């Protein structure tokens, strides 16, 4: 017994403490059965199928496949996009009024039907299906109605319900027009004819009452639907030259896999002849007797194409009796120069 500072008896609470053998805990560790040795049969655990996962650097990566391409059938176009559009992807076809967007997209669908045995769906939001049929037949003798009768093509009427009008078309978006109804009818049309090519003309009509966020969400949903059915799609969008010059990018440009831009500008065209004349002071000069005219010029460029090499130049194109024809060579600008020569006197 010990005493505290006040000389009172003091009992040490640690009097019964004995120092443990350091090897005792080690013995307990050696006798510990561990997780894999315990019996969890009555606790709902089953480790019989457990396999140790491979280290991250030992996991097998997905096999990379060569991307498949489809031919558009538009003269000169496949050459400037690396051999054709990539299958099962969505592309934005943009340009101002009169640039040829509807002709380009219709030619894409028609060539798929006539040349490559690929069925198609054309969604119209800015003109009636009958107007589209008549315009294509009278301009290029393309009878898309015959392919509709044979079950190879669907022209989906999405403008009538959007304007609150009745429609006699077989495939039509019901009233009242909603984006959910539009997406459902597009999906139904694709499944009906097993379409591989789709055109939606145009995004401008779909986005009239949508915010930028809602439009982006809509295009993403539409893109997923189209890709799930293995469709190569053109989304048509109007675009003014003012917006192009300002450098502002529309929301749809960020979502799609590629972009095809058509230009329709007013340019100056020179014509005439240049002659060599001699003036009174024994100087010779090239006299330019040309005159200028304002003409409309159409060009195409590919600002974006994921997974493919493509031309970075402007390419002129014309709209003829067979549709659009693109010059695969880049546009070359011609310049007129005036030169004055000093006559050399010969002895």
C-alpha positions in Angstrom: 0.0 0.0 0.0 1.2 3.5 -0.8 0.3 6.9 0.6 -0.7 10.1 -1.2 0.5 13.6 -0.5 -1.8 13.9 2.5 -0.4 10.7 4.1 -3.6 8.8 3.4 -3.7 5.2 2.2 -3.8 5.1 -1.6 -4.6 2.1 -3.7 -3.0 1.9 -7.1 -5.8 1.1 -9.7 -3.1 -0.4 -12.0 -1.9 -2.8 -9.3 -3.3 -5.8 -11.0 -2.0 -4.8 -14.4 0.4 -7.3 -16.0 2.4 -6.5 -19.1 1.2 -8.6 -22.0 3.5 -10.7 -24.1 4.1 -9.0 -27.4 3.9 -12.4 -29.1 0.4 -12.9 -27.7 -1.2 -10.6 -30.2 0.9 -12.1 -33.0 -0.5 -15.5 -32.0 -4.0 -14.1 -32.3 -3.3 -12.8 -35.7 -1.9 -16.1 -36.8 -5.1 -17.8 -35.5 -7.4 -15.3 -37.3 -9.4 -17.2 -39.9 -9.8 -14.2 -42.3 -12.7 -13.3 -44.6 -12.2 -16.1 -47.2 -12.0 -18.8 -44.5 -15.2 -17.8 -42.6 -18.5 -19.5 -43.2 -21.1 -17.0 -44.5 -23.6 -19.7 -45.8 -26.2 -18.5 -43.3 -25.7 -14.8 -44.0 -26.6 -14.7 -47.7 -23.0 -14.4 -49.0 -21.7 -16.6 -51.9 -18.1 -16.1 -52.9 -17.9 -19.2 -55.1 -18.0 -17.2 -58.3 -15.7 -14.5 -57.2 -12.7 -13.9 -59.4 -10.0 -11.4 -58.9 -10.3 -8.5 -61.5 -7.4 -7.8 -63.8 -5.3 -4.8 -63.2 -6.3 -1.7 -65.3 -3.3 -2.1 -67.6 -4.2 -5.7 -68.2 -7.8 -5.2 -69.3 -8.6 -5.8 -73.0 -9.6 -2.7 -74.9 -12.5 -2.7 -77.3 -11.6 -3.6 -80.8 -11.5 -0.7 -83.2 -13.4 -1.1 -86.5 -13.1 0.7 -89.8 -15.9 3.1 -90.2 -18.3 2.3 -93.1 -19.2 4.9 -95.7 -22.2 5.5 -97.9 -22.2 7.1 -101.3 -24.4 10.2 -101.7 -24.6 9.8 -105.5 -24.2 13.6 -105.8 -21.5 14.3 -108.4 -18.3 15.6 -106.8 -19.5 15.5 -103.2 -18.1 12.1 -102.0 -14.6 13.2 -103.2 -14.5 16.2 -100.9 -15.6 14.3 -97.8 -13.1 11.5 -98.0 -15.1 9.0 -100.0 -18.6 9.4 -98.7 -20.5 10.1 -95.5 -20.0 7.8 -92.5 -22.9 5.5 -92.0 -25.2 5.8 -89.0 -24.3 9.4 -88.3 -26.1 12.7 -88.2 -25.1 15.7 -90.3 -26.2 19.3 -90.4 -27.0 20.8 -93.8 -27.0 24.5 -93.4 -27.3 27.5 -95.7 -29.4 30.6 -96.6 -32.5 30.6 -98.7 -32.0 29.6 -102.3 -28.7 27.8 -101.6 -30.1 24.4 -102.7 -30.6 22.7 -99.3 -33.9 20.9 -100.3 -32.4 19.9 -103.6 -29.3 18.5 -102.0 -31.2 16.5 -99.3 -33.8 15.3 -101.8 -31.0 14.1 -104.2 -29.4 12.3 -101.2 -32.7 10.4 -100.6 -33.5 9.8 -104.2 -30.1 8.5 -105.1 -30.3 6.1 -102.1 -33.5 4.7 -103.5 -32.5 4.6 -107.1 -28.8 3.6 -107.0 -28.0 2.0 -103.6 -31.3 0.2 -102.6 -31.5 2.2 -99.4 -35.0 3.2 -98.2 -35.6 6.7 -96.9 -37.8 9.0 -94.8 -38.3 12.7 -95.6 -39.8 14.8 -92.9 -41.4 18.1 -94.2 -42.0 20.9 -91.8 -42.0 23.9 -94.1 -43.8 22.7 -97.3 -46.5 20.1 -97.9 -45.6 16.6 -99.1 -47.4 17.2 -102.4 -45.5 20.4 -103.0 -42.2 18.5 -102.5 -43.3 15.8 -105.0 -44.4 18.3 -107.6 -41.3 20.5 -107.3 -38.9 17.5 -107.6 -40.8 16.0 -110.5 -41.1 19.2 -112.5 -37.5 20.4 -111.9 -35.6 17.1 -112.2 -38.1 14.4 -113.2 -37.7 12.7 -109.8 -40.8 10.7 -109.1 -40.6 10.0 -105.4 -44.3 9.1 -105.3 -43.6 5.8 -107.0 -41.2 4.8 -104.3 -43.8 5.7 -101.7 -46.3 3.4 -103.4 -43.8 0.6 -103.4 -43.2 1.0 -99.7 -39.6 2.2 -100.1 -40.1 5.8 -98.9 -42.1 7.8 -96.5 -42.8 11.5 -96.8 -43.9 12.5 -93.3 -46.3 15.4 -93.1 -45.3 17.5 -90.1 -46.4 20.9 -91.4 -50.2 20.4 -91.4 -50.5 19.7 -87.7 -48.0 22.4 -86.9 -50.2 24.9 -88.7 -53.4 23.4 -87.4 -54.5 22.1 -90.8 -56.1 18.8 -91.8 -54.1 16.3 -94.0 -54.9 13.5 -96.4 -51.4 12.0 -96.2 -50.9 8.5 -95.0 -48.1 9.5 -92.7 -48.8 12.6 -90.7 -48.1 14.0 -87.3 -51.4 14.2 -85.4 -52.9 17.4 -84.0 -52.0 19.1 -81.7 -48.4 19.3 -82.8 -46.0 18.4 -80.1 -42.3 17.4 -80.2 -43.1 14.1 -78.6 -45.6 13.3 -81.3 -43.1 14.3 -84.0 -40.4 12.0 -82.5 -42.8 9.1 -82.3 -44.0 9.5 -85.9 -40.4 9.7 -87.2 -39.6 6.5 -85.3 -42.7 4.8 -86.7 -41.9 5.9 -90.3 -38.3 4.6 -90.0 -39.6 1.2 -88.8 -42.3 1.0 -91.5 -39.9 1.1 -94.4 -36.7 0.0 -92.7 -35.1 3.4 -93.7 -31.4 3.8 -93.9 -31.5 7.5 -95.0 -33.5 10.3 -93.2 -33.9 14.0 -94.0 -35.6 16.4 -91.6 -36.4 19.7 -93.3 -36.1 21.8 -91.3 -34.8 22.4 -87.8 -35.9 26.0 -87.9 -39.6 25.0 -87.8 -39.0 22.7 -84.9 -37.1 25.3 -82.8 -39.5 28.3 -83.1 -40.7 28.0 -79.5 -37.7 26.3 -77.9 -34.9 27.7 -75.8 -31.3 26.9 -76.7 -31.1 24.3 -73.9 -34.4 22.6 -75.0 -33.3 22.6 -78.6 -30.0 21.0 -77.8 -31.8 18.3 -75.7 -34.2 17.7 -78.6 -31.5 17.3 -81.1 -29.6 14.9 -78.8 -32.7 12.7 -78.3 -33.4 12.8 -82.0 -29.8 11.9 -82.8 -29.9 8.9 -80.5 -33.1 7.6 -82.1 -31.8 7.9 -85.6 -28.5 6.2 -84.8 -30.2 3.4 -82.9 -32.0 2.5 -86.2 -28.8 2.7 -88.3 -29.9 5.8 -90.2 -27.6 8.3 -91.9 -29.4 11.6 -91.5 -29.4 15.2 -92.8 -30.8 17.9 -90.5 -31.6 20.9 -92.7 -31.2 24.3 -91.2 -31.5 27.8 -92.6 -28.5 30.1 -92.0 -28.1 33.7 -93.2 -24.8 35.2 -94.5 -25.0 37.7 -91.6 -24.8 34.9 -89.0 -21.9 33.3 -90.8 -20.0 36.6 -90.9 -20.6 37.2 -87.2 -19.0 33.9 -86.3 -22.0 32.8 -84.1 -22.4 29.0 -83.9 -25.8 27.6 -83.6 -26.4 25.0 -80.9 -27.0 22.2 -83.4 -23.5 22.6 -84.8 -22.1 21.2 -81.5 -24.3 18.1 -81.4 -24.1 16.7 -84.9 -21.2 14.5 -86.3 -20.6 16.7 -89.3 -21.6 19.9 -91.0 -22.2 20.7 -94.7 -22.6 24.4 -95.4 -24.0 25.8 -98.6 -23.3 29.4 -99.7 -25.4 31.6 -102.0 -23.8 34.9 -102.5 -24.0 37.8 -105.0 -20.6 38.3 -106.7 -19.1 40.3 -109.5 -18.4 38.6 -112.8 -16.0 40.1 -115.3 -16.2 39.5 -119.1 -14.6 41.1 -122.1 -11.2 41.3 -123.7 -7.8 42.9 -123.1 -5.9 44.5 -126.0 -2.3 45.7 -126.5 -2.2 49.3 -127.8 0.6 51.8 -128.6 0.2 55.4 -127.5 1.7 58.6 -128.8 4.7 58.6 -126.5 5.9 55.2 -127.8 4.5 53.3 -124.8 2.6 50.1 -125.1 -0.2 49.4 -122.6 -2.7 46.6 -122.0 -6.2 48.1 -122.4 -8.9 46.4 -120.4 -12.2 46.5 -122.3 -14.1 44.2 -119.8 -17.3 44.9 -118.0 -18.7 43.5 -114.7 -22.0 41.9 -113.9 -23.6 40.9 -110.6 -24.4 37.2 -110.5 -25.5 34.7 -107.9 -22.8 32.1 -107.0 -23.2 28.8 -105.1 -20.4 27.2 -103.1 -20.1 24.3 -100.7 -17.7 23.7 -97.8 -17.2 21.1 -95.0 -16.4 22.9 -91.7 -16.7 19.7 -89.6 -16.6 16.0 -90.3 -15.8 13.7 -87.3 -13.9 10.6 -88.1 -13.0 11.5 -91.7 -10.6 13.6 -93.7 -12.3 16.3 -95.8 -11.6 19.3 -97.9 -11.0 22.6 -96.3 -11.7 24.6 -99.4 -14.7 26.2 -101.0 -16.0 24.3 -104.0 -18.4 25.8 -106.6 -21.5 23.8 -107.6 -24.3 24.2 -110.1 -27.9 23.1 -110.1 -28.6 21.5 -113.5 -31.2 19.2 -115.0 -29.9 16.3 -113.0 -29.7 18.1 -109.7 -26.6 19.4 -107.9 -23.1 18.9 -109.4 -20.1 19.9 -107.3 -16.6 20.7 -108.7 -14.2 18.6 -106.6 -11.4 21.1 -107.4 -11.1 24.0 -105.0 -12.3 27.4 -106.3 -9.6 29.6 -107.8 -10.0 33.3 -107.8 -9.0 35.1 -111.0 -7.5 38.6 -110.8 -7.2 41.2 -113.6 -4.0 43.2 -113.8 -3.1 46.2 -115.9 0.5 46.3 -117.2 2.3 49.2 -119.0 5.4 48.5 -121.1 8.1 50.9 -122.3 8.9 50.4 -125.9 12.6 49.6 -126.5 14.2 51.4 -129.4 16.0 49.1 -131.8 19.1 50.5 -133.7 
